[in-house]
């Protein structure tokens, strides 16, 4: 008896590998230690998969706990059903644990991930094509998708009396493809904004979140698969709105924070503003420790004595 190879799982794994590779390069360019992303992934990936599945199960309970549901199938992730919101939340918890162990600020890892994550999502979305799921309403557009009646137990299209797959009438919007292309655009947006505006302190990740949720909102509204609704809107649409608002608030609150890099000071990885240079040996003082949280809008306080305070060199002489 052979071991089945699930295309959906292969797409997910390919996306994870791509995200790790890109994030490793981006974090190392910011002074991160070699292979730190792999150490973080050991915690973040399992936690993300668990969170993704839990979100899907709790937001689609009828398929597992309804009248005709089967609770055991909540474990069958190869049949599809991973919620990105749960993946990000669970992955963030795992990454936070790993970052504390490594001594790396989570915000720097998040910014390094802000390009690889949407590209990983784009790759993972093609697993939905193999699973014949997440499509929209009927369309006459040339890129319309053929959809088949699906045998979930067999993991393939149901066959008719003639043995051929049973195709639904007409073509349908490939919403998973729309989301994949949108995610590629979000990755490009983050790259451009980082170079143009020198984003730091997790603002690159916040921009990814805003970009992704903006697209997910309208794409979700096109889907026709069953979903929980609140006030006439699908639950994932409401989630997109709320998460977008939270990311926007963070993006604005952290305005003016500098891009950072990691340097080793006294044997400890320390985040410093990009462009900061370590003092020459023998010239540094305790006051030369880099300030990592400057307030760009703060004004210098006037000297009460009307004169300028003596410099470090003056106090030494």
N, C-alpha and C positions, 0 to 999 in steps of 0.2 A: 504493500500500500504506500503510495507516494505522499510526500508532504506538500500540501497546497501552498502556492506562492500567491499572495494577495497583492494585486496591483495597487490597491488603496494604501496598504501598509508601505509598499515600496516608495510611493510618492511622499508619504509622511517622512520616512527615513531619509530620502534624498533631500527634502527640505531642511531637515535638522542638520544634516552634514553641511549643506550650503551655508546655513546660518552660522554654524560654528566656525567654518573656514573664514567667512567674511568678518565676523566679530573678532576672531583671533587677530587678524591682520590690523583691524582698526584699533583694537585695544593695545596691541604691541606698539603701534605708531604713537600712542599716547603714553608710552613708558611702562605699560603693563608687563608683568613677567611672562616669560615664554610658557605657552600651553596652559595659562591660567583659565582660558575659556573651557578647556576640556575638564578641568577640576570643577568649574562652575556648572557645566552641563551635566555632570554626574548627579548633581542635586536638582537642577532646574528641569531637565527633560522628563524624568519620571514624575515629578510633582506637576509639571505642565500637562502631561497626558492624563493623569488622574483627575486634575481639575477640569480639563476639557470634557472628559467623559461624564463627570458628575454634573457639570452644567447642562450638558445635553439631556441626561436622564431626568434631571429635576425640572427642566423646561419642556420635556415631552414625556410626561409620566404615563399617559394612557397606553403607549406601546409596550410598557413594561409592567405597570401595576393596574391597568384598566381591566375591563371585563374579559377581554380576550388577550390580555398581555401575558408576558412570560418574564418574571423578574430575573431569571438566569441570563436572559439575553442582554441584560445591562452590561454584562462582561464581554459581549461579542463586539469589540471595537472594530474588527475587520469588516463588519457589515456596514460601517459608516457611523457617523454621529459623534463628532468632536466639536465642542463649542469654543471658539477663539477666546471668548471672554473668560471662561474657566481656565483655558490654557495659559493666558497671560497672568491671571491671578495666581494660579498654582505655581507657574514658572517663576514668578516674582518672589514668592515665598522661598522656593528652593534656592534661587539666586542670592537672596538676602542672607540665607544661612551660610552659603559658600563664601560670599564676599566678606562676611564677618570673620570667617576662618582664615581667609587669605589677606585680610587687611586692606581690601580695595573698596572704595566707596561705590555703593550700588548705582549711584547716579552716573558714574563714568562707564560702568558696564552697560547701563541702559542706553546711553548715547552711542556706544560702540555697536549695540545691537539694532539700532534704529534703521539701519539699511538692510542688514541680513534678514531680519524678521519678516518684513513685507515680501522680500524675494522668496523666502521659505514658504510663506503662505501661498504665493503664486504657484509654486511647484506643487504644494500639497493639494491645491484646489483641483488639479487634474485627476486626483483620485476619485472625485465626485463623478467624473465622466465614466470611469470604469464601473462605478457603482450605480450608474443610471439614476442619479439623484441631483437635487438642487437645480432644477430647471424652472423657467418662468412660463408665462402664458403662450398661447399660439402666436406664431409670426409667419410672415411671408418673406422675410429677409433672406438673402442668399446664404447666410451663415446659420440659418435655423438648424436646430438639433433634432435628429431622429430619436424618439423615446420609445422604449419597449415596456410591455408588461413585465414586472420583475418578480422572480421567485427568490425571496429573501433567504429561504432555507438552503437552496442550491447555490445562491450567490451568482445567479445568471438570469438571462431573460427567459421568461416562460415560453414553452413551445406549444404550438397549435397541433391540431390533428395530423397535419402533414409533416410535423417535426421541425418546422421553421419557426424562428422567434416571432412572437406576436407584437407587431408594431402599432403604436397608437396613431390615430389618424392625424395627418398634418405635421408641421414642424413647430418647435418650441424655442423660446429664448434660452440660450446657454448662459444662465446667470453666473455659473461658476467661472466661465471664461471671462465674462465682464469683470468679475472681481479679481481674477488673476492679472488681467491687464491693468486694472486700476492700481493694484498693489505694486506693480513694476513702476508705474508713474509716481506713487508715493515714495518709493526708494529714491528715485531721481530727484524728487522735490527736496527730500532731506539732505541729499548730497549737495545740491545747489545752495540751499539755505545755510548750511554749515559754512560753506566757503564765503558766501556773500555777507552773512551777518555774524559769523564767529559764534555760533550757538554753543552754549555750555551749560553745565549744571542740570542735565536731564532735559533741557529744552528741545534737543534734537529728538529724543524719544517722545516728548509731548507733541511735537509736530507730527511725528508718525501717527500717533494715536488720533489726532485731529483729522489728518488726511484719510486714514483708514475708515474712521467712523462716518465721515462725510460721504464716502462712497458706499459704505455698507448700508447706510440708511436708505438710499434710493434703490440700490440693487435688491435689498431685502424686500422692499415693497413690490418688486416684480415677481417674486417667487410664489409658487402655487402649492407647495407642499404644506401639509398640516402644521400648524404652529399655534401656540398660546397667544391670545389677543387681549389687549386691554384698551378699552375705549375705541375699538375699531382699528387699532394699530397692532401689528405683530410685536411680540415681546422684544425681539431683537432690535426693532426700530427704536423702541423706547430706551433700550440699553444704549444704543448708539448715541442718542440725544444726550443722555445723562453723562456718559463717559466723555463725549466731546466737550461738554460744559466743564467737567472736571479738569481735562487736559488743557483747555483754554485758560482756566483760572491759574493753573500752575505755570503755564507759559508766560503769563503776564506778571505773576508775582515774582518770578525769577528773572525778570528783565534786567539786563545790565550785568548779570553774573558772567565772569570770564570763562573762556575755554580753559581746560586744565590739562596737565600732564602729570605723570607719576615720577617722582624722583626718590632716591633712597637717602634719607637724612638720619644720621645716627643709627643706621641699621634698620630703619622703619620706612616702609613705603608711604610717601606723603604727597597728597595732591597740591600742586602749586599752579598759579596762573601761567598760561602758555607764554613763553618769552622770558620767564624768570630764570636768572642765571645764578648758580650756586657761588657764593663768595670764594675767593682764592684762599687756600689753606693759610691760616695764621692771620687773616684779616677779618674773618667773620666774628660777630659778637652774638650774644643771645637775641639782640634786637634784629638780627638779619634773618631770622626765621620767616619764611614767606607768609604773607597774609592771604588766605584763600577765600575770604568772604568780604571783599571790599564793598562799600556802599558808594556807587558812582555818583549819587545825587547829594552826598554829604559835603558840606562846606567846611573849610578849615576854620578852627576856632581862633579868634584873635589872641595875641599874646597879652596877658593882663598887664605886663610891665611895659608894654609899648615897644619892646625890642624883640628880636628874633632869638629863639632858644638856641643855646650853643650846640654845635654839631657833635657827633660822636668823637671825631678827631680832637675837637677842642677840649672835651672832657678828659681825654686821655693825657693831654700834654700838661 
